[in-house]
């Protein structure tokens, strides 16, 4: 069984990795460059970066030489943060979709396990920074 990650979350993480690689560059990274390099639909990428901008993870520069920059250092941004921003639950964190509404003892035990598993996933992903990730990618963004 593998962790199911949406395309939107994967594209967001790719974009953040690209911005992390270019963190010390004087030039912002253009959406077009990220889209072409990683085969991400540009319109989709615009929406994702706007979502990350509103969460104060990235900043943008307008104009012909505009683009995006990582607002924080790659050491300060975690995989879990980005996933939580992109996959913000529409149900406001109430019941997970795969949890049962049954009120039996067995359902309660299962719901507790699902909650524990989600907490472990959350804790694990919040320990992984984008600085950690870009160390593992050879020639990323070059």
C-alpha positions as CSV (number, residue, x, y, z in Angstrom):
1,X,0.0,0.0,0.0
2,X,1.4,3.4,-0.9
3,X,0.5,6.9,0.2
4,X,-1.9,8.4,-2.3
5,X,-0.7,11.9,-3.3
6,X,-2.7,14.1,-5.6
7,X,-1.1,15.5,-8.8
8,X,-1.7,19.0,-7.3
9,X,0.4,18.2,-4.2
10,X,3.1,16.6,-6.3
11,X,3.3,19.6,-8.6
12,X,3.4,22.0,-5.6
13,X,6.3,20.0,-4.1
14,X,8.1,20.1,-7.4
15,X,7.6,23.8,-7.7
16,X,8.9,24.4,-4.1
17,X,11.9,22.2,-4.8
18,X,12.7,24.2,-7.9
19,X,12.3,27.5,-5.9
20,X,14.5,26.0,-3.1
21,X,17.3,25.2,-5.6
22,X,17.2,28.8,-6.9
23,X,16.7,30.4,-3.4
24,X,20.0,32.4,-3.6
25,X,19.5,33.5,-7.2
26,X,18.9,37.2,-7.9
27,X,16.2,36.3,-10.5
28,X,12.8,34.9,-9.6
29,X,11.8,31.6,-11.2
30,X,9.3,31.9,-14.0
31,X,6.2,29.6,-14.0
32,X,7.0,28.8,-17.7
33,X,10.4,27.5,-16.7
34,X,9.0,25.2,-14.0
35,X,6.2,24.0,-16.2
36,X,8.5,23.2,-19.2
37,X,11.2,21.5,-17.1
38,X,8.8,19.3,-15.2
39,X,5.9,18.9,-17.6
40,X,3.4,20.6,-15.3
41,X,0.5,22.4,-16.9
42,X,1.2,26.1,-16.5
43,X,-2.4,27.0,-15.6
44,X,-2.4,24.5,-12.9
45,X,0.9,25.7,-11.6
46,X,-0.4,29.3,-11.5
47,X,-3.2,28.2,-9.2
48,X,-0.8,26.2,-7.0
49,X,1.6,29.0,-6.6
50,X,-1.2,31.4,-5.7
51,X,-2.3,29.0,-3.0
52,X,1.3,28.8,-1.7
53,X,1.6,32.6,-1.9
54,X,-1.5,33.1,0.2
55,X,0.0,30.7,2.8
56,X,3.1,32.9,2.9
57,X,5.4,30.2,1.5
58,X,6.3,31.9,-1.7
59,X,6.4,35.5,-3.0
60,X,5.9,36.8,-6.5
61,X,7.4,39.6,-8.6
62,X,5.4,41.0,-11.4
63,X,6.5,42.1,-14.8
64,X,8.6,40.9,-17.7
65,X,11.3,39.6,-15.4
66,X,8.9,38.5,-12.7
67,X,8.3,35.1,-11.3
68,X,8.3,33.4,-7.9
69,X,10.7,33.0,-5.0
70,X,10.7,30.9,-1.9
71,X,9.9,33.3,0.9
72,X,11.4,31.2,3.7
73,X,14.6,29.2,3.7
74,X,14.4,25.6,2.4
75,X,15.2,24.5,6.0
76,X,12.1,26.1,7.3
77,X,9.6,24.6,4.8
78,X,8.5,21.0,5.3
79,X,6.9,18.6,3.0
80,X,4.0,18.2,5.5
81,X,3.4,22.0,5.5
82,X,3.1,22.1,1.7
83,X,0.9,19.0,1.6
84,X,-1.4,20.5,4.3
85,X,-1.7,23.8,2.4
86,X,-2.5,22.1,-0.9
87,X,-4.7,19.3,0.6
88,X,-6.5,21.5,3.1
89,X,-9.5,19.4,3.9
90,X,-12.8,20.8,2.8
91,X,-14.5,19.2,5.8
92,X,-12.5,21.4,8.2
93,X,-10.7,18.4,9.7
94,X,-13.8,16.7,11.0
95,X,-14.3,13.1,10.0
96,X,-11.9,11.6,7.4
97,X,-13.7,10.3,4.3
98,X,-12.7,6.7,4.9
99,X,-13.9,6.7,8.5
100,X,-17.2,5.0,9.3
101,X,-20.1,6.7,10.9
102,X,-21.0,3.5,12.8
103,X,-21.0,3.9,16.6
104,X,-20.0,0.3,17.5
105,X,-17.0,-0.5,19.6
106,X,-15.3,-2.0,16.5
107,X,-15.9,1.2,14.5
108,X,-14.4,3.3,17.4
109,X,-11.3,1.1,17.5
110,X,-10.8,1.4,13.8
111,X,-11.4,5.2,13.8
112,X,-8.7,5.5,16.6
113,X,-6.3,3.5,14.4
114,X,-7.0,5.7,11.4
115,X,-6.4,8.8,13.5
116,X,-3.1,7.4,14.9
117,X,-1.9,6.5,11.3
118,X,-2.8,10.0,10.1
119,X,-0.9,11.6,13.0
120,X,2.2,9.4,12.3
121,X,2.1,10.5,8.6
122,X,1.7,14.1,9.6
123,X,4.6,13.9,12.1
124,X,6.9,12.1,9.6
125,X,6.2,14.5,6.7
126,X,6.7,17.6,9.0
127,X,10.3,16.4,9.7
128,X,11.3,16.5,6.1
129,X,12.4,19.9,4.9
130,X,12.9,21.0,1.3
131,X,16.6,21.4,2.1
132,X,16.6,17.7,2.8
133,X,14.8,16.9,-0.4
134,X,17.0,18.9,-2.7
135,X,20.1,17.2,-1.3
136,X,18.7,14.0,-2.8
137,X,18.1,15.3,-6.3
138,X,21.1,15.3,-8.6
139,X,21.3,18.4,-10.9
140,X,17.7,19.3,-10.1
141,X,16.6,22.4,-12.0
142,X,20.0,22.8,-13.7
